[in-house]
Amino acid sequence: MKEEKFWKDELDTLLGKLVDDSLSAMDKTRLNNILQAQPEALEIYNEYLDLHGALEERLGIPDFDSLNDIIDPDIKNKTKPFSIPFGGWSWGAAALLAIGLFIQLFVNHRESETTLPIAQITKLSGPLLWTGNGGQVNRNLQVGTKLSGGTIEGMGPDAWFELEFNDGSEVVIAGNSMLTISDLGQKELRLREGSFSANVMPQPKGKPMLVRTRSALFEVMGTRFSVDAELSSSTLTVNEGKVRATRLSDGSTVEVAAKQRVVAALDCELVPEEMPESVTLWQSHLENGRKRNHGEWISPNGAEPAQLKTVPYTLPAKDDQKQRTIHTLSMPVSQGDQPTVILQSETKIRVRGKIATSHAIWFGITVVRENGDFAGRFQIRKPAMEFQSGEPFEVVFSLADYKLDPSLAKWAESLAKTPHGLILKGVWCHTLWDPAGLQVSEIELMTPTKR
């Protein structure tokens, strides 16, 4: 117990130094050793950085130098800027009052700044939720809506959101992702989960776009790139230009050039690598756990394999006046440090699962272009008569069977006509309105040479 208290106390001290940018080389080594030796330490580390990041996004970190000069002109020569070696209660009270007034003015100034629009929505579809500054929640987003800083969350696999900053920089999320944006003279994005892609215009000198995840910081001056974030790792893929990547756990930094990617994680070296060759085959592995799958994960039980069961999402009023419910599940395909999966004209997709109550099922895929741009969602509807209540099923589709999701019809000109030759970002399926108990045990991409 004493040993546990010791490393937790030491971890707390090291994390404090980390966010204050005062971590020495020896401290970095010690922090890494604790994170690798203590499984609980990584969870504490992630929670600490999340909390610090949220506070930083909301309030910023004020510079107290000018205030120090007001309180004590000689304060710069003291080891502890807020120590009070002389004077009595009145001096200390006055200092605290001054600090309080300064912080209040600072926060008011920040809040007035964040009410100014920094971007506007250019395209969107599917279940999305926007939380603006002040905690205002908006489910009824529209194209053309101007936004100040806040968080956009894709609530389902069919979510798609494109945002354009005032300088023309574009950001896109698709599927289950959560991204916070701000621009107080310098753009900052925080990817809490999922993935996003961006096309960033040249930024002011000395003020790169900052992209934060649990495990990394990316500095972007002007380029096209994408980021995938998981619980303990982040993958940066650069399509054009260069991005500076820093691993937060030890401060290691590298430059990532076009057609390269880097993984920021504790269990691998921070070294850029050329994009690996793409593949055309893929298979789900639900036995490995939930990971980033969207749905209720059910562990294997005897002869029953692991399953992913649909979870409900109620549509906002703007999309459905009756506010009915979609029951959906999804699995990511091309993500993180895995090779990209390319769809070929001869590709076939096999889905195995079962359903508690006979019901029509929609099977779909989400695709992106080589540069990370969203290219569309394609789907197939199979009628209820093809699925027997309580019985397992297996369906196999050709790419020619998939049609563009009708909800994307207004954007059809800018989206792909077919999924052939595109990167498969994810696979999904759902039932509409009724909880039919759909669950999937396996999804596989095959070609005529592999059956």
C-alpha positions in Angstrom: 0.0 0.0 0.0 2.9 2.4 0.9 4.6 1.5 -2.4 1.3 2.3 -4.3 1.0 5.7 -2.5 4.6 6.4 -3.4 4.3 6.0 -7.2 1.0 7.7 -7.2 2.4 10.7 -5.4 5.4 10.7 -7.8 3.1 10.4 -10.8 1.1 13.4 -9.7 4.3 15.5 -9.3 5.5 14.4 -12.8 2.2 15.2 -14.4 2.2 18.6 -12.9 5.6 19.2 -14.4 4.4 17.8 -17.7 1.6 20.3 -18.2 3.8 23.2 -16.9 6.5 22.3 -19.6 9.1 21.8 -16.8 9.7 18.1 -17.2 13.5 17.3 -17.3 15.0 14.5 -19.3 15.4 12.5 -16.1 11.7 13.2 -15.2 10.6 12.0 -18.7 12.5 8.7 -18.2 10.9 8.2 -14.8 7.4 9.0 -16.1 7.8 6.5 -18.9 9.0 3.8 -16.4 5.9 4.4 -14.2 3.5 4.3 -17.1 4.9 1.0 -18.4 5.2 -0.7 -14.9 1.8 0.4 -13.5 -1.3 -0.4 -15.6 -3.4 1.9 -13.5 -0.9 4.8 -14.1 -1.8 5.0 -17.8 -5.5 5.5 -16.9 -4.6 8.2 -14.4 -2.4 9.8 -17.0 -5.1 9.9 -19.7 -7.7 11.3 -17.2 -5.3 14.0 -16.0 -4.5 15.2 -19.5 -8.2 15.1 -20.5 -9.0 17.3 -17.5 -6.1 19.7 -18.1 -7.0 19.9 -21.8 -10.7 20.6 -21.1 -9.7 23.4 -18.6 -7.2 24.8 -21.1 -9.8 24.9 -23.9 -12.4 26.6 -21.6 -10.3 29.1 -19.8 -6.9 29.2 -21.4 -3.7 29.6 -19.3 -3.3 33.3 -18.3 0.1 35.0 -18.2 0.6 36.5 -14.8 3.8 38.4 -15.6 2.1 41.8 -15.8 0.1 41.1 -12.7 3.3 40.2 -10.8 4.8 43.6 -11.7 1.7 45.3 -10.2 1.8 43.3 -7.0 5.5 43.5 -6.4 8.0 45.1 -8.9 10.8 42.9 -7.6 8.9 39.6 -7.9 10.8 38.5 -11.0 13.9 38.1 -8.8 12.2 35.7 -6.4 12.2 32.0 -6.6 8.5 31.6 -5.8 6.5 34.3 -7.6 3.6 34.2 -5.1 5.5 33.7 -1.8 5.0 36.5 0.7 8.1 36.8 2.8 7.2 40.1 4.3 4.0 42.1 5.0 0.8 41.0 6.7 -2.7 39.8 6.1 -3.7 43.0 4.3 -0.9 42.6 1.6 -1.9 38.9 1.0 -5.6 39.8 0.8 -4.9 42.6 -1.6 -2.8 40.2 -3.8 -5.5 37.6 -3.8 -8.2 40.2 -4.6 -6.0 41.5 -7.5 -5.6 38.0 -8.8 -9.3 37.4 -8.5 -10.1 40.5 -10.4 -7.5 39.7 -13.1 -8.9 36.2 -13.6 -12.5 37.5 -13.8 -11.5 40.1 -16.4 -9.5 37.4 -18.3 -12.4 35.0 -18.3 -14.9 37.7 -19.4 -12.5 38.7 -22.2 -12.1 35.0 -23.3 -15.9 34.5 -23.2 -16.5 37.6 -25.3 -14.0 36.4 -27.8 -15.4 32.9 -28.1 -18.9 34.3 -29.0 -17.5 35.5 -32.3 -18.0 33.0 -35.2 -14.8 31.2 -36.2 -16.3 28.8 -38.8 -19.4 27.6 -40.5 -21.0 24.3 -41.4 -20.7 23.5 -45.1 -22.1 19.9 -45.2 -23.6 17.5 -42.7 -25.7 14.4 -42.5 -26.8 11.9 -39.9 -26.9 12.1 -36.0 -24.7 15.0 -34.8 -24.6 16.9 -31.6 -22.9 20.3 -31.1 -22.0 21.7 -27.7 -21.0 25.3 -27.8 -19.2 27.5 -25.3 -21.3 27.9 -22.2 -22.6 24.3 -22.5 -25.4 25.0 -25.0 -26.4 21.8 -26.8 -27.7 21.9 -30.4 -28.9 18.8 -32.2 -30.6 20.8 -35.0 -27.6 21.8 -37.0 -28.0 23.3 -40.5 -25.7 24.0 -43.4 -24.6 27.6 -43.2 -24.8 27.8 -39.4 -21.9 29.9 -38.0 -20.2 28.5 -35.0 -17.9 29.8 -32.3 -15.7 27.3 -30.3 -17.3 24.1 -29.1 -17.5 20.4 -29.6 -19.0 18.4 -32.5 -19.9 14.8 -31.8 -20.8 12.2 -34.4 -23.4 10.0 -32.6 -23.6 7.1 -35.1 -21.7 5.5 -38.0 -23.8 7.5 -40.5 -22.7 10.9 -39.1 -20.8 13.3 -41.4 -19.8 16.8 -40.7 -17.7 19.3 -42.7 -16.7 22.6 -41.2 -14.9 25.6 -42.8 -12.9 28.1 -40.7 -12.9 31.7 -41.6 -9.5 31.4 -43.4 -10.8 28.6 -45.6 -9.3 25.6 -43.6 -11.6 22.6 -43.7 -12.2 19.9 -41.1 -14.2 16.7 -41.6 -15.4 14.1 -39.2 -17.3 10.9 -40.2 -18.8 8.3 -37.9 -18.5 8.1 -34.2 -16.0 10.9 -33.4 -15.8 13.8 -30.9 -13.8 16.9 -31.9 -13.4 20.2 -30.1 -12.5 23.4 -32.0 -11.4 26.9 -31.0 -9.7 29.9 -32.5 -8.5 32.6 -30.2 -5.9 33.9 -32.6 -4.5 30.4 -33.0 -6.6 27.4 -34.1 -6.7 24.5 -31.6 -8.4 21.2 -32.2 -8.8 18.4 -29.6 -9.8 14.9 -30.9 -11.3 13.1 -27.9 -12.1 10.0 -29.8 -12.5 8.7 -33.4 -10.9 10.3 -36.4 -11.0 13.4 -38.5 -9.3 14.8 -41.7 -8.3 18.4 -42.4 -7.1 20.6 -45.3 -5.4 23.5 -43.5 -4.5 26.8 -45.2 -1.1 28.4 -44.4 -1.2 29.6 -40.8 0.3 32.9 -39.4 4.0 32.6 -38.6 4.5 31.3 -35.1 0.9 30.2 -34.7 0.4 26.7 -36.2 -2.8 24.9 -35.8 -2.5 22.7 -32.7 -4.2 19.3 -32.7 -4.3 17.6 -29.4 -5.2 14.0 -28.5 -4.8 12.0 -25.3 -1.3 10.9 -26.3 0.1 13.5 -28.8 0.3 17.1 -30.0 0.5 17.9 -33.7 1.6 21.3 -35.0 0.3 22.2 -38.5 1.3 25.2 -40.6 -0.6 24.3 -43.7 -1.2 20.9 -45.1 -3.6 18.0 -45.6 -3.6 15.3 -43.0 -5.8 13.0 -40.9 -5.7 11.8 -37.3 -7.1 8.6 -35.6 -7.3 8.6 -31.8 -7.6 5.6 -29.5 -7.4 5.4 -25.7 -3.6 5.2 -25.5 -2.3 5.9 -29.0 -2.8 8.4 -31.9 -1.9 7.9 -35.5 -1.1 10.9 -37.8 -1.2 10.5 -41.6 0.2 13.3 -43.7 -1.0 13.6 -47.3 0.6 16.9 -48.2 3.2 19.2 -46.5 4.7 18.5 -43.1 3.4 18.2 -39.5 5.4 18.3 -36.3 4.4 15.5 -33.9 5.1 15.4 -30.1 4.5 12.4 -27.9 3.2 13.8 -24.6 4.5 11.0 -22.3 8.1 11.9 -22.9 8.2 15.0 -25.1 9.8 13.2 -28.1 9.3 15.1 -31.3 9.5 14.3 -35.0 8.7 15.9 -38.4 6.3 13.9 -40.5 6.4 14.5 -44.2 3.9 13.9 -47.1 3.0 10.2 -47.7 4.2 9.3 -44.2 2.5 8.5 -40.9 3.5 8.2 -37.3 2.0 6.4 -34.3 2.3 8.1 -30.9 2.1 5.4 -28.2 4.1 4.1 -25.3 4.8 0.7 -26.8 6.4 1.8 -30.1 9.2 4.1 -31.2 8.1 7.6 -32.4 9.5 7.2 -36.0 7.7 8.3 -39.2 7.2 5.6 -41.7 6.2 5.4 -45.3 2.6 4.6 -45.9 2.3 0.8 -46.1 0.9 -0.9 -49.1 -2.8 -1.1 -49.2 -4.7 -4.4 -48.9 -7.9 -5.7 -50.4 -8.9 -8.3 -47.8 -10.2 -7.6 -44.3 -11.9 -9.5 -41.5 -13.4 -8.4 -38.2 -12.0 -9.9 -35.0 -14.7 -9.4 -32.3 -13.0 -12.0 -30.1 -10.3 -9.3 -29.4 -12.8 -7.1 -27.6 -14.9 -4.0 -28.2 -12.0 -1.7 -29.1 -13.5 1.1 -31.3 -16.5 -0.9 -32.5 -19.8 0.9 -32.0 -22.3 -1.3 -30.3 -22.8 -3.6 -27.3 -20.0 -6.1 -27.3 -21.0 -9.6 -26.1 -18.2 -12.0 -25.2 -17.9 -15.5 -26.6 -20.0 -18.1 -24.7 -19.3 -21.8 -25.4 -20.0 -22.4 -29.1 -21.3 -18.9 -29.5 -18.7 -16.5 -31.0 -18.3 -12.9 -29.8 -21.1 -10.6 -31.0 -21.7 -6.9 -31.6 -25.3 -5.9 -30.9 -27.0 -2.7 -32.0 -27.5 0.2 -29.7 -30.3 2.8 -30.0 -30.0 6.4 -31.3 -33.1 8.7 -31.2 -33.3 11.1 -34.2 -33.5 14.8 -33.5 -36.7 16.6 -34.4 -35.2 18.3 -37.5 -34.6 14.9 -39.1 -37.7 13.1 -37.9 -40.7 14.9 -36.3 -41.7 11.7 -34.5 -38.2 11.4 -33.2 -38.0 7.7 -33.8 -35.0 5.4 -33.0 -32.3 3.8 -35.2 -30.7 0.7 -33.8 -27.2 0.6 -35.2 -23.7 -1.0 -34.9 -20.5 -0.4 -36.8 -16.9 -1.5 -37.1 -13.9 0.6 -38.2 -11.8 -0.8 -41.0 -9.0 1.5 -42.3 -7.8 3.2 -39.2 -4.8 3.8 -36.9 -1.6 1.9 -37.7 -3.4 -0.7 -39.9 -3.0 -0.8 -43.7 -5.7 0.9 -45.7 -8.3 -1.4 -47.3 -9.1 -0.6 -50.9 -12.4 -1.8 -52.5 -12.0 -3.5 -55.9 -14.8 -4.1 -58.4 -14.7 -7.8 -57.6 -14.8 -7.3 -53.8 -17.5 -9.2 -52.0 -18.6 -8.4 -48.4 -19.9 -11.2 -46.2 -21.9 -10.6 -43.0 -22.8 -13.2 -40.4 -25.1 -12.7 -37.5 -28.6 -13.3 -36.1 -31.7 -11.3 -35.2 -34.2 -11.8 -32.4 -37.2 -10.7 -34.4 -37.6 -10.9 -38.2 -37.0 -7.4 -39.5 -35.6 -5.5 -42.5 -31.9 -4.8 -42.2 -29.8 -2.0 -43.8 -26.1 -3.0 -44.5 -23.7 -0.2 -45.3 -20.1 1.0 -45.9 -18.4 4.3 -45.4 -15.7 5.3 -47.9 -13.0 8.0 -48.1 -10.7 9.1 -50.8 -6.9 8.7 -50.7 -6.4 12.2 -49.3 -8.8 11.4 -46.4 -11.8 13.3 -47.8 -15.2 11.8 -47.1 -16.5 10.1 -50.3 -19.9 8.8 -49.2 -22.0 6.1 -47.6 -23.4 3.3 -49.6 -26.0 0.8 -48.4 -28.2 -2.2 -49.2 -31.6 -2.9 -47.7 -32.7 -6.6 -47.2 -36.3 -7.3 -46.4 -37.6 -9.0 -43.3 -38.5 -12.2 -45.1 -34.8 -13.0 -45.5 -34.2 -13.1 -41.8 -35.9 -15.6 -39.5 -36.5 -14.8 -35.8 -33.8 -16.2 -33.5 -32.0 -17.8 -36.4 -28.4 -17.1 -37.6 -28.0 -15.6 -41.1 -25.2 -15.1 -43.6 -25.5 -12.6 -46.5 -22.9 -11.9 -49.2 -22.9 -8.7 -51.3 -21.1 -7.5 -54.4 -20.0 -3.8 -54.5 -22.5 -3.3 -57.4 -25.3 -4.0 -54.9 -24.5 -0.9 -52.9 -26.2 2.4 -53.6 -25.5 5.9 -52.3 -27.4 6.6 -49.1 -30.5 8.6 -50.1 -29.9 11.0 -47.3 -26.8 12.2 -49.1 -28.6 12.9 -52.4 -28.2 16.6 -52.2 -24.4 16.2 -52.1 -24.3 13.5 -54.8 -22.3 15.7 -57.2 -19.3 16.0 -54.8 -19.4 12.4 -53.7 -18.3 9.2 -55.3 -20.7 7.5 -57.8 -19.6 4.0 -56.7 -17.3 2.7 -53.9 -14.9 1.1 -56.4 -11.2 2.1 -55.9 -11.9 3.9 -52.6 -10.7 3.3 -49.1 -13.1 1.4 -46.8 -13.3 3.5 -43.6 -16.0 1.4 -41.9 -18.8 -1.1 -42.1 -22.2 -0.8 -40.4 -25.7 -2.1 -40.3 -29.0 -1.1 -38.6 -32.7 -1.6 -38.2 -35.2 1.3 -38.2 -37.6 2.2 -35.4 -37.9 -1.2 -33.7 -35.5 -3.0 -31.3 -35.2 -6.2 -33.4 -32.2 -7.6 -31.5 -29.8 -7.5 -34.4 -26.3 -8.7 -33.6 -23.3 -9.5 -35.9 -20.5 -12.0 -35.3 -18.4 -11.4 -38.4 -17.9 -9.1 -41.3 -15.4 -10.1 -44.0 -14.1 -8.6 -47.3 -13.4 -11.3 -49.9 -12.4 -11.6 -53.5 -13.2 -14.4 -56.0 -9.8 -16.0 -55.1 -10.7 -16.2 -51.4 -14.0 -17.7 -50.3 
